[in-house]
Amino acid sequence: MADQVKHYFARGNTADGLYTLFDSVLSGLDTVFVLQGRAGTAVSAFLSELAEAWSQKGWSLHYIHHPLNRDWLEGLILKDIGIGVVDGNAWSADPVLEGTEIRMIDLEDAISTELLNEHAGEMEEAERQTSALYSQAYDTFQKTLRIHDEWEAFYIQNLDRAVMDRLAEEWAEEHLVPIRPRRAHAVHRFLGAATWEGAVDYVLNLTDGLEKRVFVKGRPGSGKSTLFKRLAKAAEERGVDTEIYHCGFDPNSLDMIIFPQQSLAIFDSTAPHEHFPTREGDEILDVYELAITAGTDERYEDQIAEIRGRYSRSMKEAIALLATIREVQEPVLRIYDQAVDREAIRRLAEGISAEVDALTNSSVVGD
């Protein structure tokens, strides 16, 4: 049975800078087509052309979104048949994946280099401004994370670690029963990203169709990420496959684990990706009630309110810088739009479709 259509990110604008998980996202594929060249908007147009055709075929289709603008695509994966298409500018200048065939696709033939050269000075200045703004944004995200650490401290010092240790052990015993002895496979992704329009997440899409979803509630520092890390380790030891989703703000923190074999997800369901149960098989796990000293919220109410205010202002400052990046890039993107030969893009997409056709011995793109 074909997997669902999935949406996620392979990169993130984080407190650690531009952070990539592309190597993990693409690992295990048989073939990866890498889109090369100074192509600008042609990349997303190319991927959208392929996605439109492939979405009609009933195969598992994964959309990899751009961390600045979710409307742009950086890659596609046909999961059922082990094929990926990725923007080489987003992934790697020297792409290598063990056991994967890499096929290069040059998009510059679909771009008017003459037009781009006419606007070279304007584009170089926009690139200079963009680089400086990204640096400011990442510094601001780092400052925001340090404020978040202050917030977490109140709950860390009031966390009953023995309770959380017991929860991890009991949860693993109940849910992570291996189907058969095997080596576990883990893939790392981002479920959301800090984009120019704010935080975006695909939690509901990624968990759609699963039989059981556990919505973990709590506070910063209440042990949610540590719980997820322990469950991921337990799954690896037991031969249980995992999809591991990192926090789009702090990539060293985990926000969700999906266990496909068990049709099960457990995830941080607090802001900025707060969701609530809507169907049978959904349940809430409140780690504040379970493992934090009663009255902690009330005892530190004023201090937490002050920190929350600073955190919110700092995060808005970082997002505003990403929004400015988008504004700076808009004139350059319009130049690329004018330079792109849409018919040439369509022909290149048909070329990849024909190669996929040959690889799978099945018709991928219709008439």
N, C-alpha and C positions, 0 to 999 in steps of 0.2 A: 504493500500500500504506500502510495506517495506521501511524503512528509508534507506538512503544511507550508504555506508561503511564510517566510520569516523575514523580519526586518531587524537590523542591528548595526552597530558601528564597529570598525576595526581599529580606529584611532580616536584619540580624545584630546581636547584642550584642557589640560589638567594642572594641578599644583606642581607636578613634576615636568611641566612643559608639554610639548606635543608628544604624546605617548602612543606607541603602536603595538598592536597585537596581531598584525597581519600574518606573521610567520605561523602563528598557531591557527588562525582562521583558515589559512590555505593549506595547512599540513594534511597529508593523507589523500590529497586529490591526485588523480592520474595525470591530468593535463591542466596547465594554467596558461592562458593567453594573456600576454602582458602588452598593454597599450602604451606605445612610446611616442615621444615627440613633444614639441611645443604646441599643444593642442587646445588648451583652455577649455571652453565650453563644449568643444567637440567630443571630449571624453564622456561627459554625462549624456550628451545627445546620442552618442554611439551606444552606450550601455542601455539607455532608454529604448532605443530601437530594438536591441536584442531582447530586452525584458518584455516588450509588448508582444513580440513574436512567440517567445518561449512560454509566456504566461498562459497561452491557449493550449498548451500541450499536456497539461496535467502532471508535469514533473515537479519535484521539490525545487523551488526557486528561492534562493536567499538574496535579499537586497542589502548591500553594504552601503550605508549612507555616509555622506561627508560630514565631519564633525563641526564645521562652521555653519553649513546650511543643509538641513535634512532633505531639501528638495533635490539636491545634487547626489548623484551616485558615484561611488568609487570602485565598485565591483559587483559582480554577480557570481553566484555559485549554483550550478545544477547538481544538487547533492546526490540524487539517485545515481547519476552516471559519473560522478567524480571529476567534473569539469568546472573550472573557474575562469573568469575574465576580470582583470584588475588593472587599474590605472597605475602604470609603472612609476609615475611621479609621486604617488601616494605610498607605494609599497617599498621599492628598492631599486637603486641604480644598478645593482649587480645581483639580479634575482637568482636564488638557488633554493631549492627544496629537495630534500633527500627522497629519491624514488619518484619524483614528479617530472614529467616532460614539460619544459618551458618553451612556448612558441611566441615569438615577437611579432607584434603588429604595429607598423609605422603609420601613424595618423597624419603626419605632416603633409602627405600627398593630398589630403582633403582640406588643407588650409592654404589660403593665399598668403604666402610668405612676403610677397611684395607689399600687401596692405599692412601686415604686421611691422615690416621694416619702416614704413612711413610713420608709424606711431611709436617707434622704438624708444625715443626719449620719454614720452609720456608713460609708457609701460614700465620703463626702468625706475622712474620716480615713484610710481605706484607701488612697485615691488619694494623699494627702499622704505616707504612709509608703512607698508604692510608688515615688513620685518620688524620695524621698531615698535609698532603697535602690538604685535604678537608678544614681543619681549616684555612690554609693559603689562599686558594681560596676564602672562604667566607669573610675573612677579606679584601681581595683585592676587591671583589665585593662591600663591604660596602664602602671602600675608593672611588671606582669608582662612586658609587651613590652620595657621597658627592660632587664630582666634577660635576656630572650631575646637582646637586642642584644649583651650581654656574652658570651653563649654563642657567638653567631655570629662574634665577632671572631677567635677562634682559627682558624677555618676560612677566613674571608675573607683573612687575611694569609698563608694557605698555599694559596690557590687559584691554579691556573694558568689565567688568564683567556684566554690564547691557545687553550688546549685547548677551553674552553667556547665561545669564538667559532667555532672550527672545527666543533665539534659542531653548533651552531645552523645554520650555513651548509650543512653536508653533510646534515643531517636535513631541512632545508627543501627542498633540491634533490631529495632522494630521495622525499619523501612529499607535498610540497605542490605537486603539478603541477595547474594549473587544468584543469578539464574543458572549459571554453569561456570565451572572454573575457567578463567580466561584472563588475559592481560587487559586491564582497563584502558580506555581511551578517554582523554580529557582535551577539550578545546576551550580556549580562552577568548572571550569577546567583551564588548561593552554593550550593556542593555540601553544605555542612554548617553547623552553628551551635553556639554555646555555649548550651546550654539548662539548665534548672534541674536536670536529671539528669546533666549533663556534656556532653561533645562527642558530637554526632550527625552522621553523614554518610550520603549516598545515592550514593556512588561506584559501588557495584556495580549499583545500579538504573540509573544514568545511562549506564553503559557496557555494559549488557546488550544483546546483539544486535549489537554492533560486531565487525567481523572482526578487528581488531588493537587490543590494549591494551598500552601501554608503562608499566610500573610503575617510577617513578623513585625510587631509593633514594639516601640521602646523609645529610648532617648539616646542622644549621642553618648557613646562611652558605656552603653549597657551590654556590650558583648555580642552584638549581632554578627559583625564581620568575623570575629574569632570563632563563633559557632559555625559559620559557613566554612571557614578554613578547616576546622576539625572534621566536619562532615565530608569535605572534599578529600581529605587525607584518608578517612575511613573508607570512602568509596574506592579509592585507588588500591588500598590494601585488600579489599574484598573483590576486586575485579569488576566493579560497577562503573559503567561509563558516566561521564559528567560533562555538562556544559557549564562552564564557570564564567560568571559575569562580573567584571570589575566595576568599581565605582568610577563614573566619568569625571569626578572632581578629584578624588584621591585614588589613583590606580593601585595602590598598595592595599586597599580595602576592597572586600567583596560585597556585592549587593544581592546576588542571587546564585543559586545552584539548581540546575535542572538535571534530573535523573531520567533519561529517556526510557530506559528499560522498565523502570517502575512507574512511568507515566506520572511523575511527581516533580513538583517545584517547591522550593522554600526560598523566600525572598524578603528583603528589607522593604516594608511597605509604609515607610515614613517619607515626609517631604525630602527632596522634591519629586519623588515618585510614589506618592501616597495613593493607594487603592484599597478597596474594601470588597469583601465577599459578595458575590452576586448569584451563586448557583450551588447546587449540591456538589460536595467534594471540596468546597472552600472552607477554610477555618482560620481563626486568628490565634497566634501565639504571642502573648504579651510578656516580653521579658522584663519590662519594668515592674509589673505586678509580681512576677515570679522571682526575680533575683536582686532587685534594688531595695535598699532599706526604706521602709514605709516613711512617708513624709519628706523625702528628699526634695521633691519639687517645691514644697511649701517652705522648707527650711532655707533654701537658697533662692527664693523667688526673685528678690530684687537684683542680686548679682547676676543671675541667669538672664533676666530681662535686659540688663545693660549689655551683656555679652551678645545676646541674640540680636540686639539692635546694631551693634558694631559689625557683626557677621553679615547681616542683611545688607547694610550699606556697602561693605567691601565687596560682596558678591555682585551687587548691582553695578558697582564701578567696573568690575572685571567684564561683566556682560556688555556694558556700554562700550568698552574698548573693542570687543568682538563686533558689535554693531557698527562701529566706526570703520573697522576693517572691511566690512561688507560695502559700506558707502564708498570707500577708497577704491575698491575693486570693481564697482559697477561700471565706470567708463571703460575699463579694460575689457570687461566681459562683453560690453556692447561691441567693442572692436572685434573680439573673437567671433561674436555672432555674425558680424558682417563678413568675416574672413572665411567662415566655414562653408564648404560646399556640401549641402545636405544630400545631394544625389550621390556624391562620392562617399559620404558616410553610410548611406544606405547600401551601396555596393560592397563596402568593406564589411558591413554587418552580415550581408549575404555570404561573403567569403568565409567568415568564421562559422556561420550556420552550416555551410557546405562541409567544412572540416569536421564539425561536430557530427554531422550526418555520416561522414565516412568513419568516424571513430565509433559510432554507436550502431551503424547499420539500420538507422531508423530516421524517418523524416521529422526534422525539427521545425523548420519554417515552412509555412504553407505557401500556396501559390501567390 
